[in-house]
Amino acid sequence: MGRLDDRVIIVTGGAQGIGLAYCKGLAAEGAKVVVADIDKAGSEAAVGELGEAGTDALAVVGDVSNPEDTEEMARATMERFGRIDGLINNAAMFQRPAMSRVPFDQIPVEEWDRLMAINLRGVFLCCRAVVPHMKDQQSGKIVNISSGTVYFGSTNLLHYVTSKAGVIGLTRGLARELGDFNINVNAIAPGLTISMDESNDVRSGMNQQRIQARALKRSEVPEDLVGAAVFLCSSESDFMTGQTMVVDGGAQMH
Ligand SMILES: NC(=O)c1ccc[n+]([C@@H]2O[C@H](COP(=O)([O-])OP(=O)(O)OC[C@H]3O[C@@H](n4cnc5c(N)ncnc54)[C@H](O)[C@@H]3O)[C@@H](O)[C@H]2O)c1
């Protein structure tokens, strides 16, 4: 028996990287998984892989910053599975698509707006789309993906750090609004995680420094984040809401 047997969980940005690891980890605990991603080929490949492993999975292609697309994400999930038990808000402008890594006054205004639309408005829109169904069920688990950069105060990505700090504020406020409906809202703040082929990762130099800053001195990989996601989607976290779990090998302690 799995810890998430028959729970229906949507993972935005689930086509690859850490999102795909969440999908596989949730599926391994018995969940039915909806891969919601802007990348059509990637989502379909992910669902194919999950299906081969015996998981009932659905791909929904859309842009989390677009209200019609997020409504369609919830509608398609309800049509296929008849319920929504969890939502992991993982999609972001980060590596895919890549953001600029420059001093704050060189961030193009258009990129600031686009990043906020995906990383912050997208979380709001996805929550707005699924919460009516969770309220009907009188249960639900929302997990928002923030970032350790908020605690670290990382430089040369101010739009990103600001958006991920916003995710923590959204998590706290929404947790209080939804407590009466038995809906938990929590966040995970990953540390620097090798989520793509290191030869393509602009951060591979930074990784060595980050390893030295950790209590647990090794690279962080997507699978390191799966346990926190499974826990926050399971009944084991039923009395926990409004919290942010930092999963970074002890680089930040709060
Ligand atoms: N990798 C890290 O070091 C790290 C550290 C801290 C936090 N995070 C956060 O974890 C999450 C996953 O990280 P990752 O490294 O796997 O990211 P990634 O950039 O590799 O993948 C992002 C995924 O989101 C999808 N996506 C992008 N824009 C979208 C949109 N508008 N609508 C729908 N889907 C969209 C992409 O297609 C991709 O599948 C992100 O929220 C990221 O900010 C990552």
The ligand as a Tripos MOL2 file, in Angstrom:
@<TRIPOS>MOLECULE
LIG
   44    48     1     0     0
SMALL
NO_CHARGES

@<TRIPOS>ATOM
      1 N1         17.1920   23.4490   -9.7810 N.am      1 LIG1
      2 C1         17.4560   24.2330   -8.7350 C.2       1 LIG1
      3 O1         18.6180   24.4730   -8.3660 O.2       1 LIG1
      4 C2         16.3240   24.8790   -7.9700 C.ar      1 LIG1
      5 C3         16.6200   25.4740   -6.7350 C.ar      1 LIG1
      6 C4         15.5860   26.0870   -6.0230 C.ar      1 LIG1
      7 C5         14.2960   26.0820   -6.5370 C.ar      1 LIG1
      8 N2         14.0530   25.5030   -7.7410 N.ar      1 LIG1
      9 C6         12.6790   25.5250   -8.2410 C.3       1 LIG1
     10 O2         12.2430   24.1940   -8.4660 O.3       1 LIG1
     11 C7         11.3710   24.1570   -9.5910 C.3       1 LIG1
     12 C8         11.9050   23.1730  -10.6290 C.3       1 LIG1
     13 O3         13.2530   23.4580  -10.9170 O.3       1 LIG1
     14 P1         13.9760   22.8440  -12.2040 P.3       1 LIG1
     15 O4         15.4250   23.0790  -12.0330 O.co2     1 LIG1
     16 O5         13.4830   21.4660  -12.4730 O.co2     1 LIG1
     17 O6         13.4010   23.8640  -13.3060 O.3       1 LIG1
     18 P2         13.4620   23.8170  -14.8880 P.3       1 LIG1
     19 O7         13.6200   25.2190  -15.3500 O.co2     1 LIG1
     20 O8         14.4770   22.8270  -15.3300 O.co2     1 LIG1
     21 O9         12.0240   23.2420  -15.3090 O.3       1 LIG1
     22 C9         10.8740   24.0570  -15.2510 C.3       1 LIG1
     23 C10         9.7030   23.3060  -15.8300 C.3       1 LIG1
     24 O10         8.5960   24.2180  -15.8760 O.3       1 LIG1
     25 C11         8.0460   24.2550  -17.1880 C.3       1 LIG1
     26 N3          7.5080   25.5920  -17.4290 N.ar      1 LIG1
     27 C12         8.2350   26.7240  -17.6100 C.ar      1 LIG1
     28 N4          7.4030   27.7610  -17.8530 N.ar      1 LIG1
     29 C13         6.1280   27.2600  -17.8140 C.ar      1 LIG1
     30 C14         4.8580   27.8600  -17.9680 C.ar      1 LIG1
     31 N5          4.7050   29.1560  -18.2450 N.pl3     1 LIG1
     32 N6          3.7630   27.0710  -17.8420 N.ar      1 LIG1
     33 C15         3.8920   25.7370  -17.5830 C.ar      1 LIG1
     34 N7          5.0870   25.1320  -17.4280 N.ar      1 LIG1
     35 C16         6.1830   25.8880  -17.5400 C.ar      1 LIG1
     36 C17         9.2080   23.9020  -18.1010 C.3       1 LIG1
     37 O11         8.7580   23.4360  -19.3700 O.3       1 LIG1
     38 C18         9.9380   22.8460  -17.2750 C.3       1 LIG1
     39 O12         9.3680   21.5640  -17.4800 O.3       1 LIG1
     40 C19        11.2700   25.5930  -10.0810 C.3       1 LIG1
     41 O13        10.1730   26.2090   -9.4600 O.3       1 LIG1
     42 C20        12.5570   26.2160   -9.5870 C.3       1 LIG1
     43 O14        12.4330   27.6190   -9.4400 O.3       1 LIG1
     44 C21        15.0440   24.8950   -8.4670 C.ar      1 LIG1
@<TRIPOS>BOND
     1     1     2 1
     2     2     3 2
     3     2     4 1
     4     4     5 ar
     5     4    44 ar
     6     5     6 ar
     7     6     7 ar
     8     7     8 ar
     9     8     9 1
    10     8    44 ar
    11     9    10 1
    12     9    42 1
    13    10    11 1
    14    11    12 1
    15    11    40 1
    16    12    13 1
    17    13    14 1
    18    14    15 2
    19    14    16 1
    20    14    17 1
    21    17    18 1
    22    18    19 2
    23    18    20 1
    24    18    21 1
    25    21    22 1
    26    22    23 1
    27    23    24 1
    28    23    38 1
    29    24    25 1
    30    25    26 1
    31    25    36 1
    32    26    27 ar
    33    26    35 ar
    34    27    28 ar
    35    28    29 ar
    36    29    30 ar
    37    29    35 ar
    38    30    31 1
    39    30    32 ar
    40    32    33 ar
    41    33    34 ar
    42    34    35 ar
    43    36    37 1
    44    36    38 1
    45    38    39 1
    46    40    41 1
    47    40    42 1
    48    42    43 1
@<TRIPOS>SUBSTRUCTURE
     1 LIG1         1 GROUP 0 **** ****
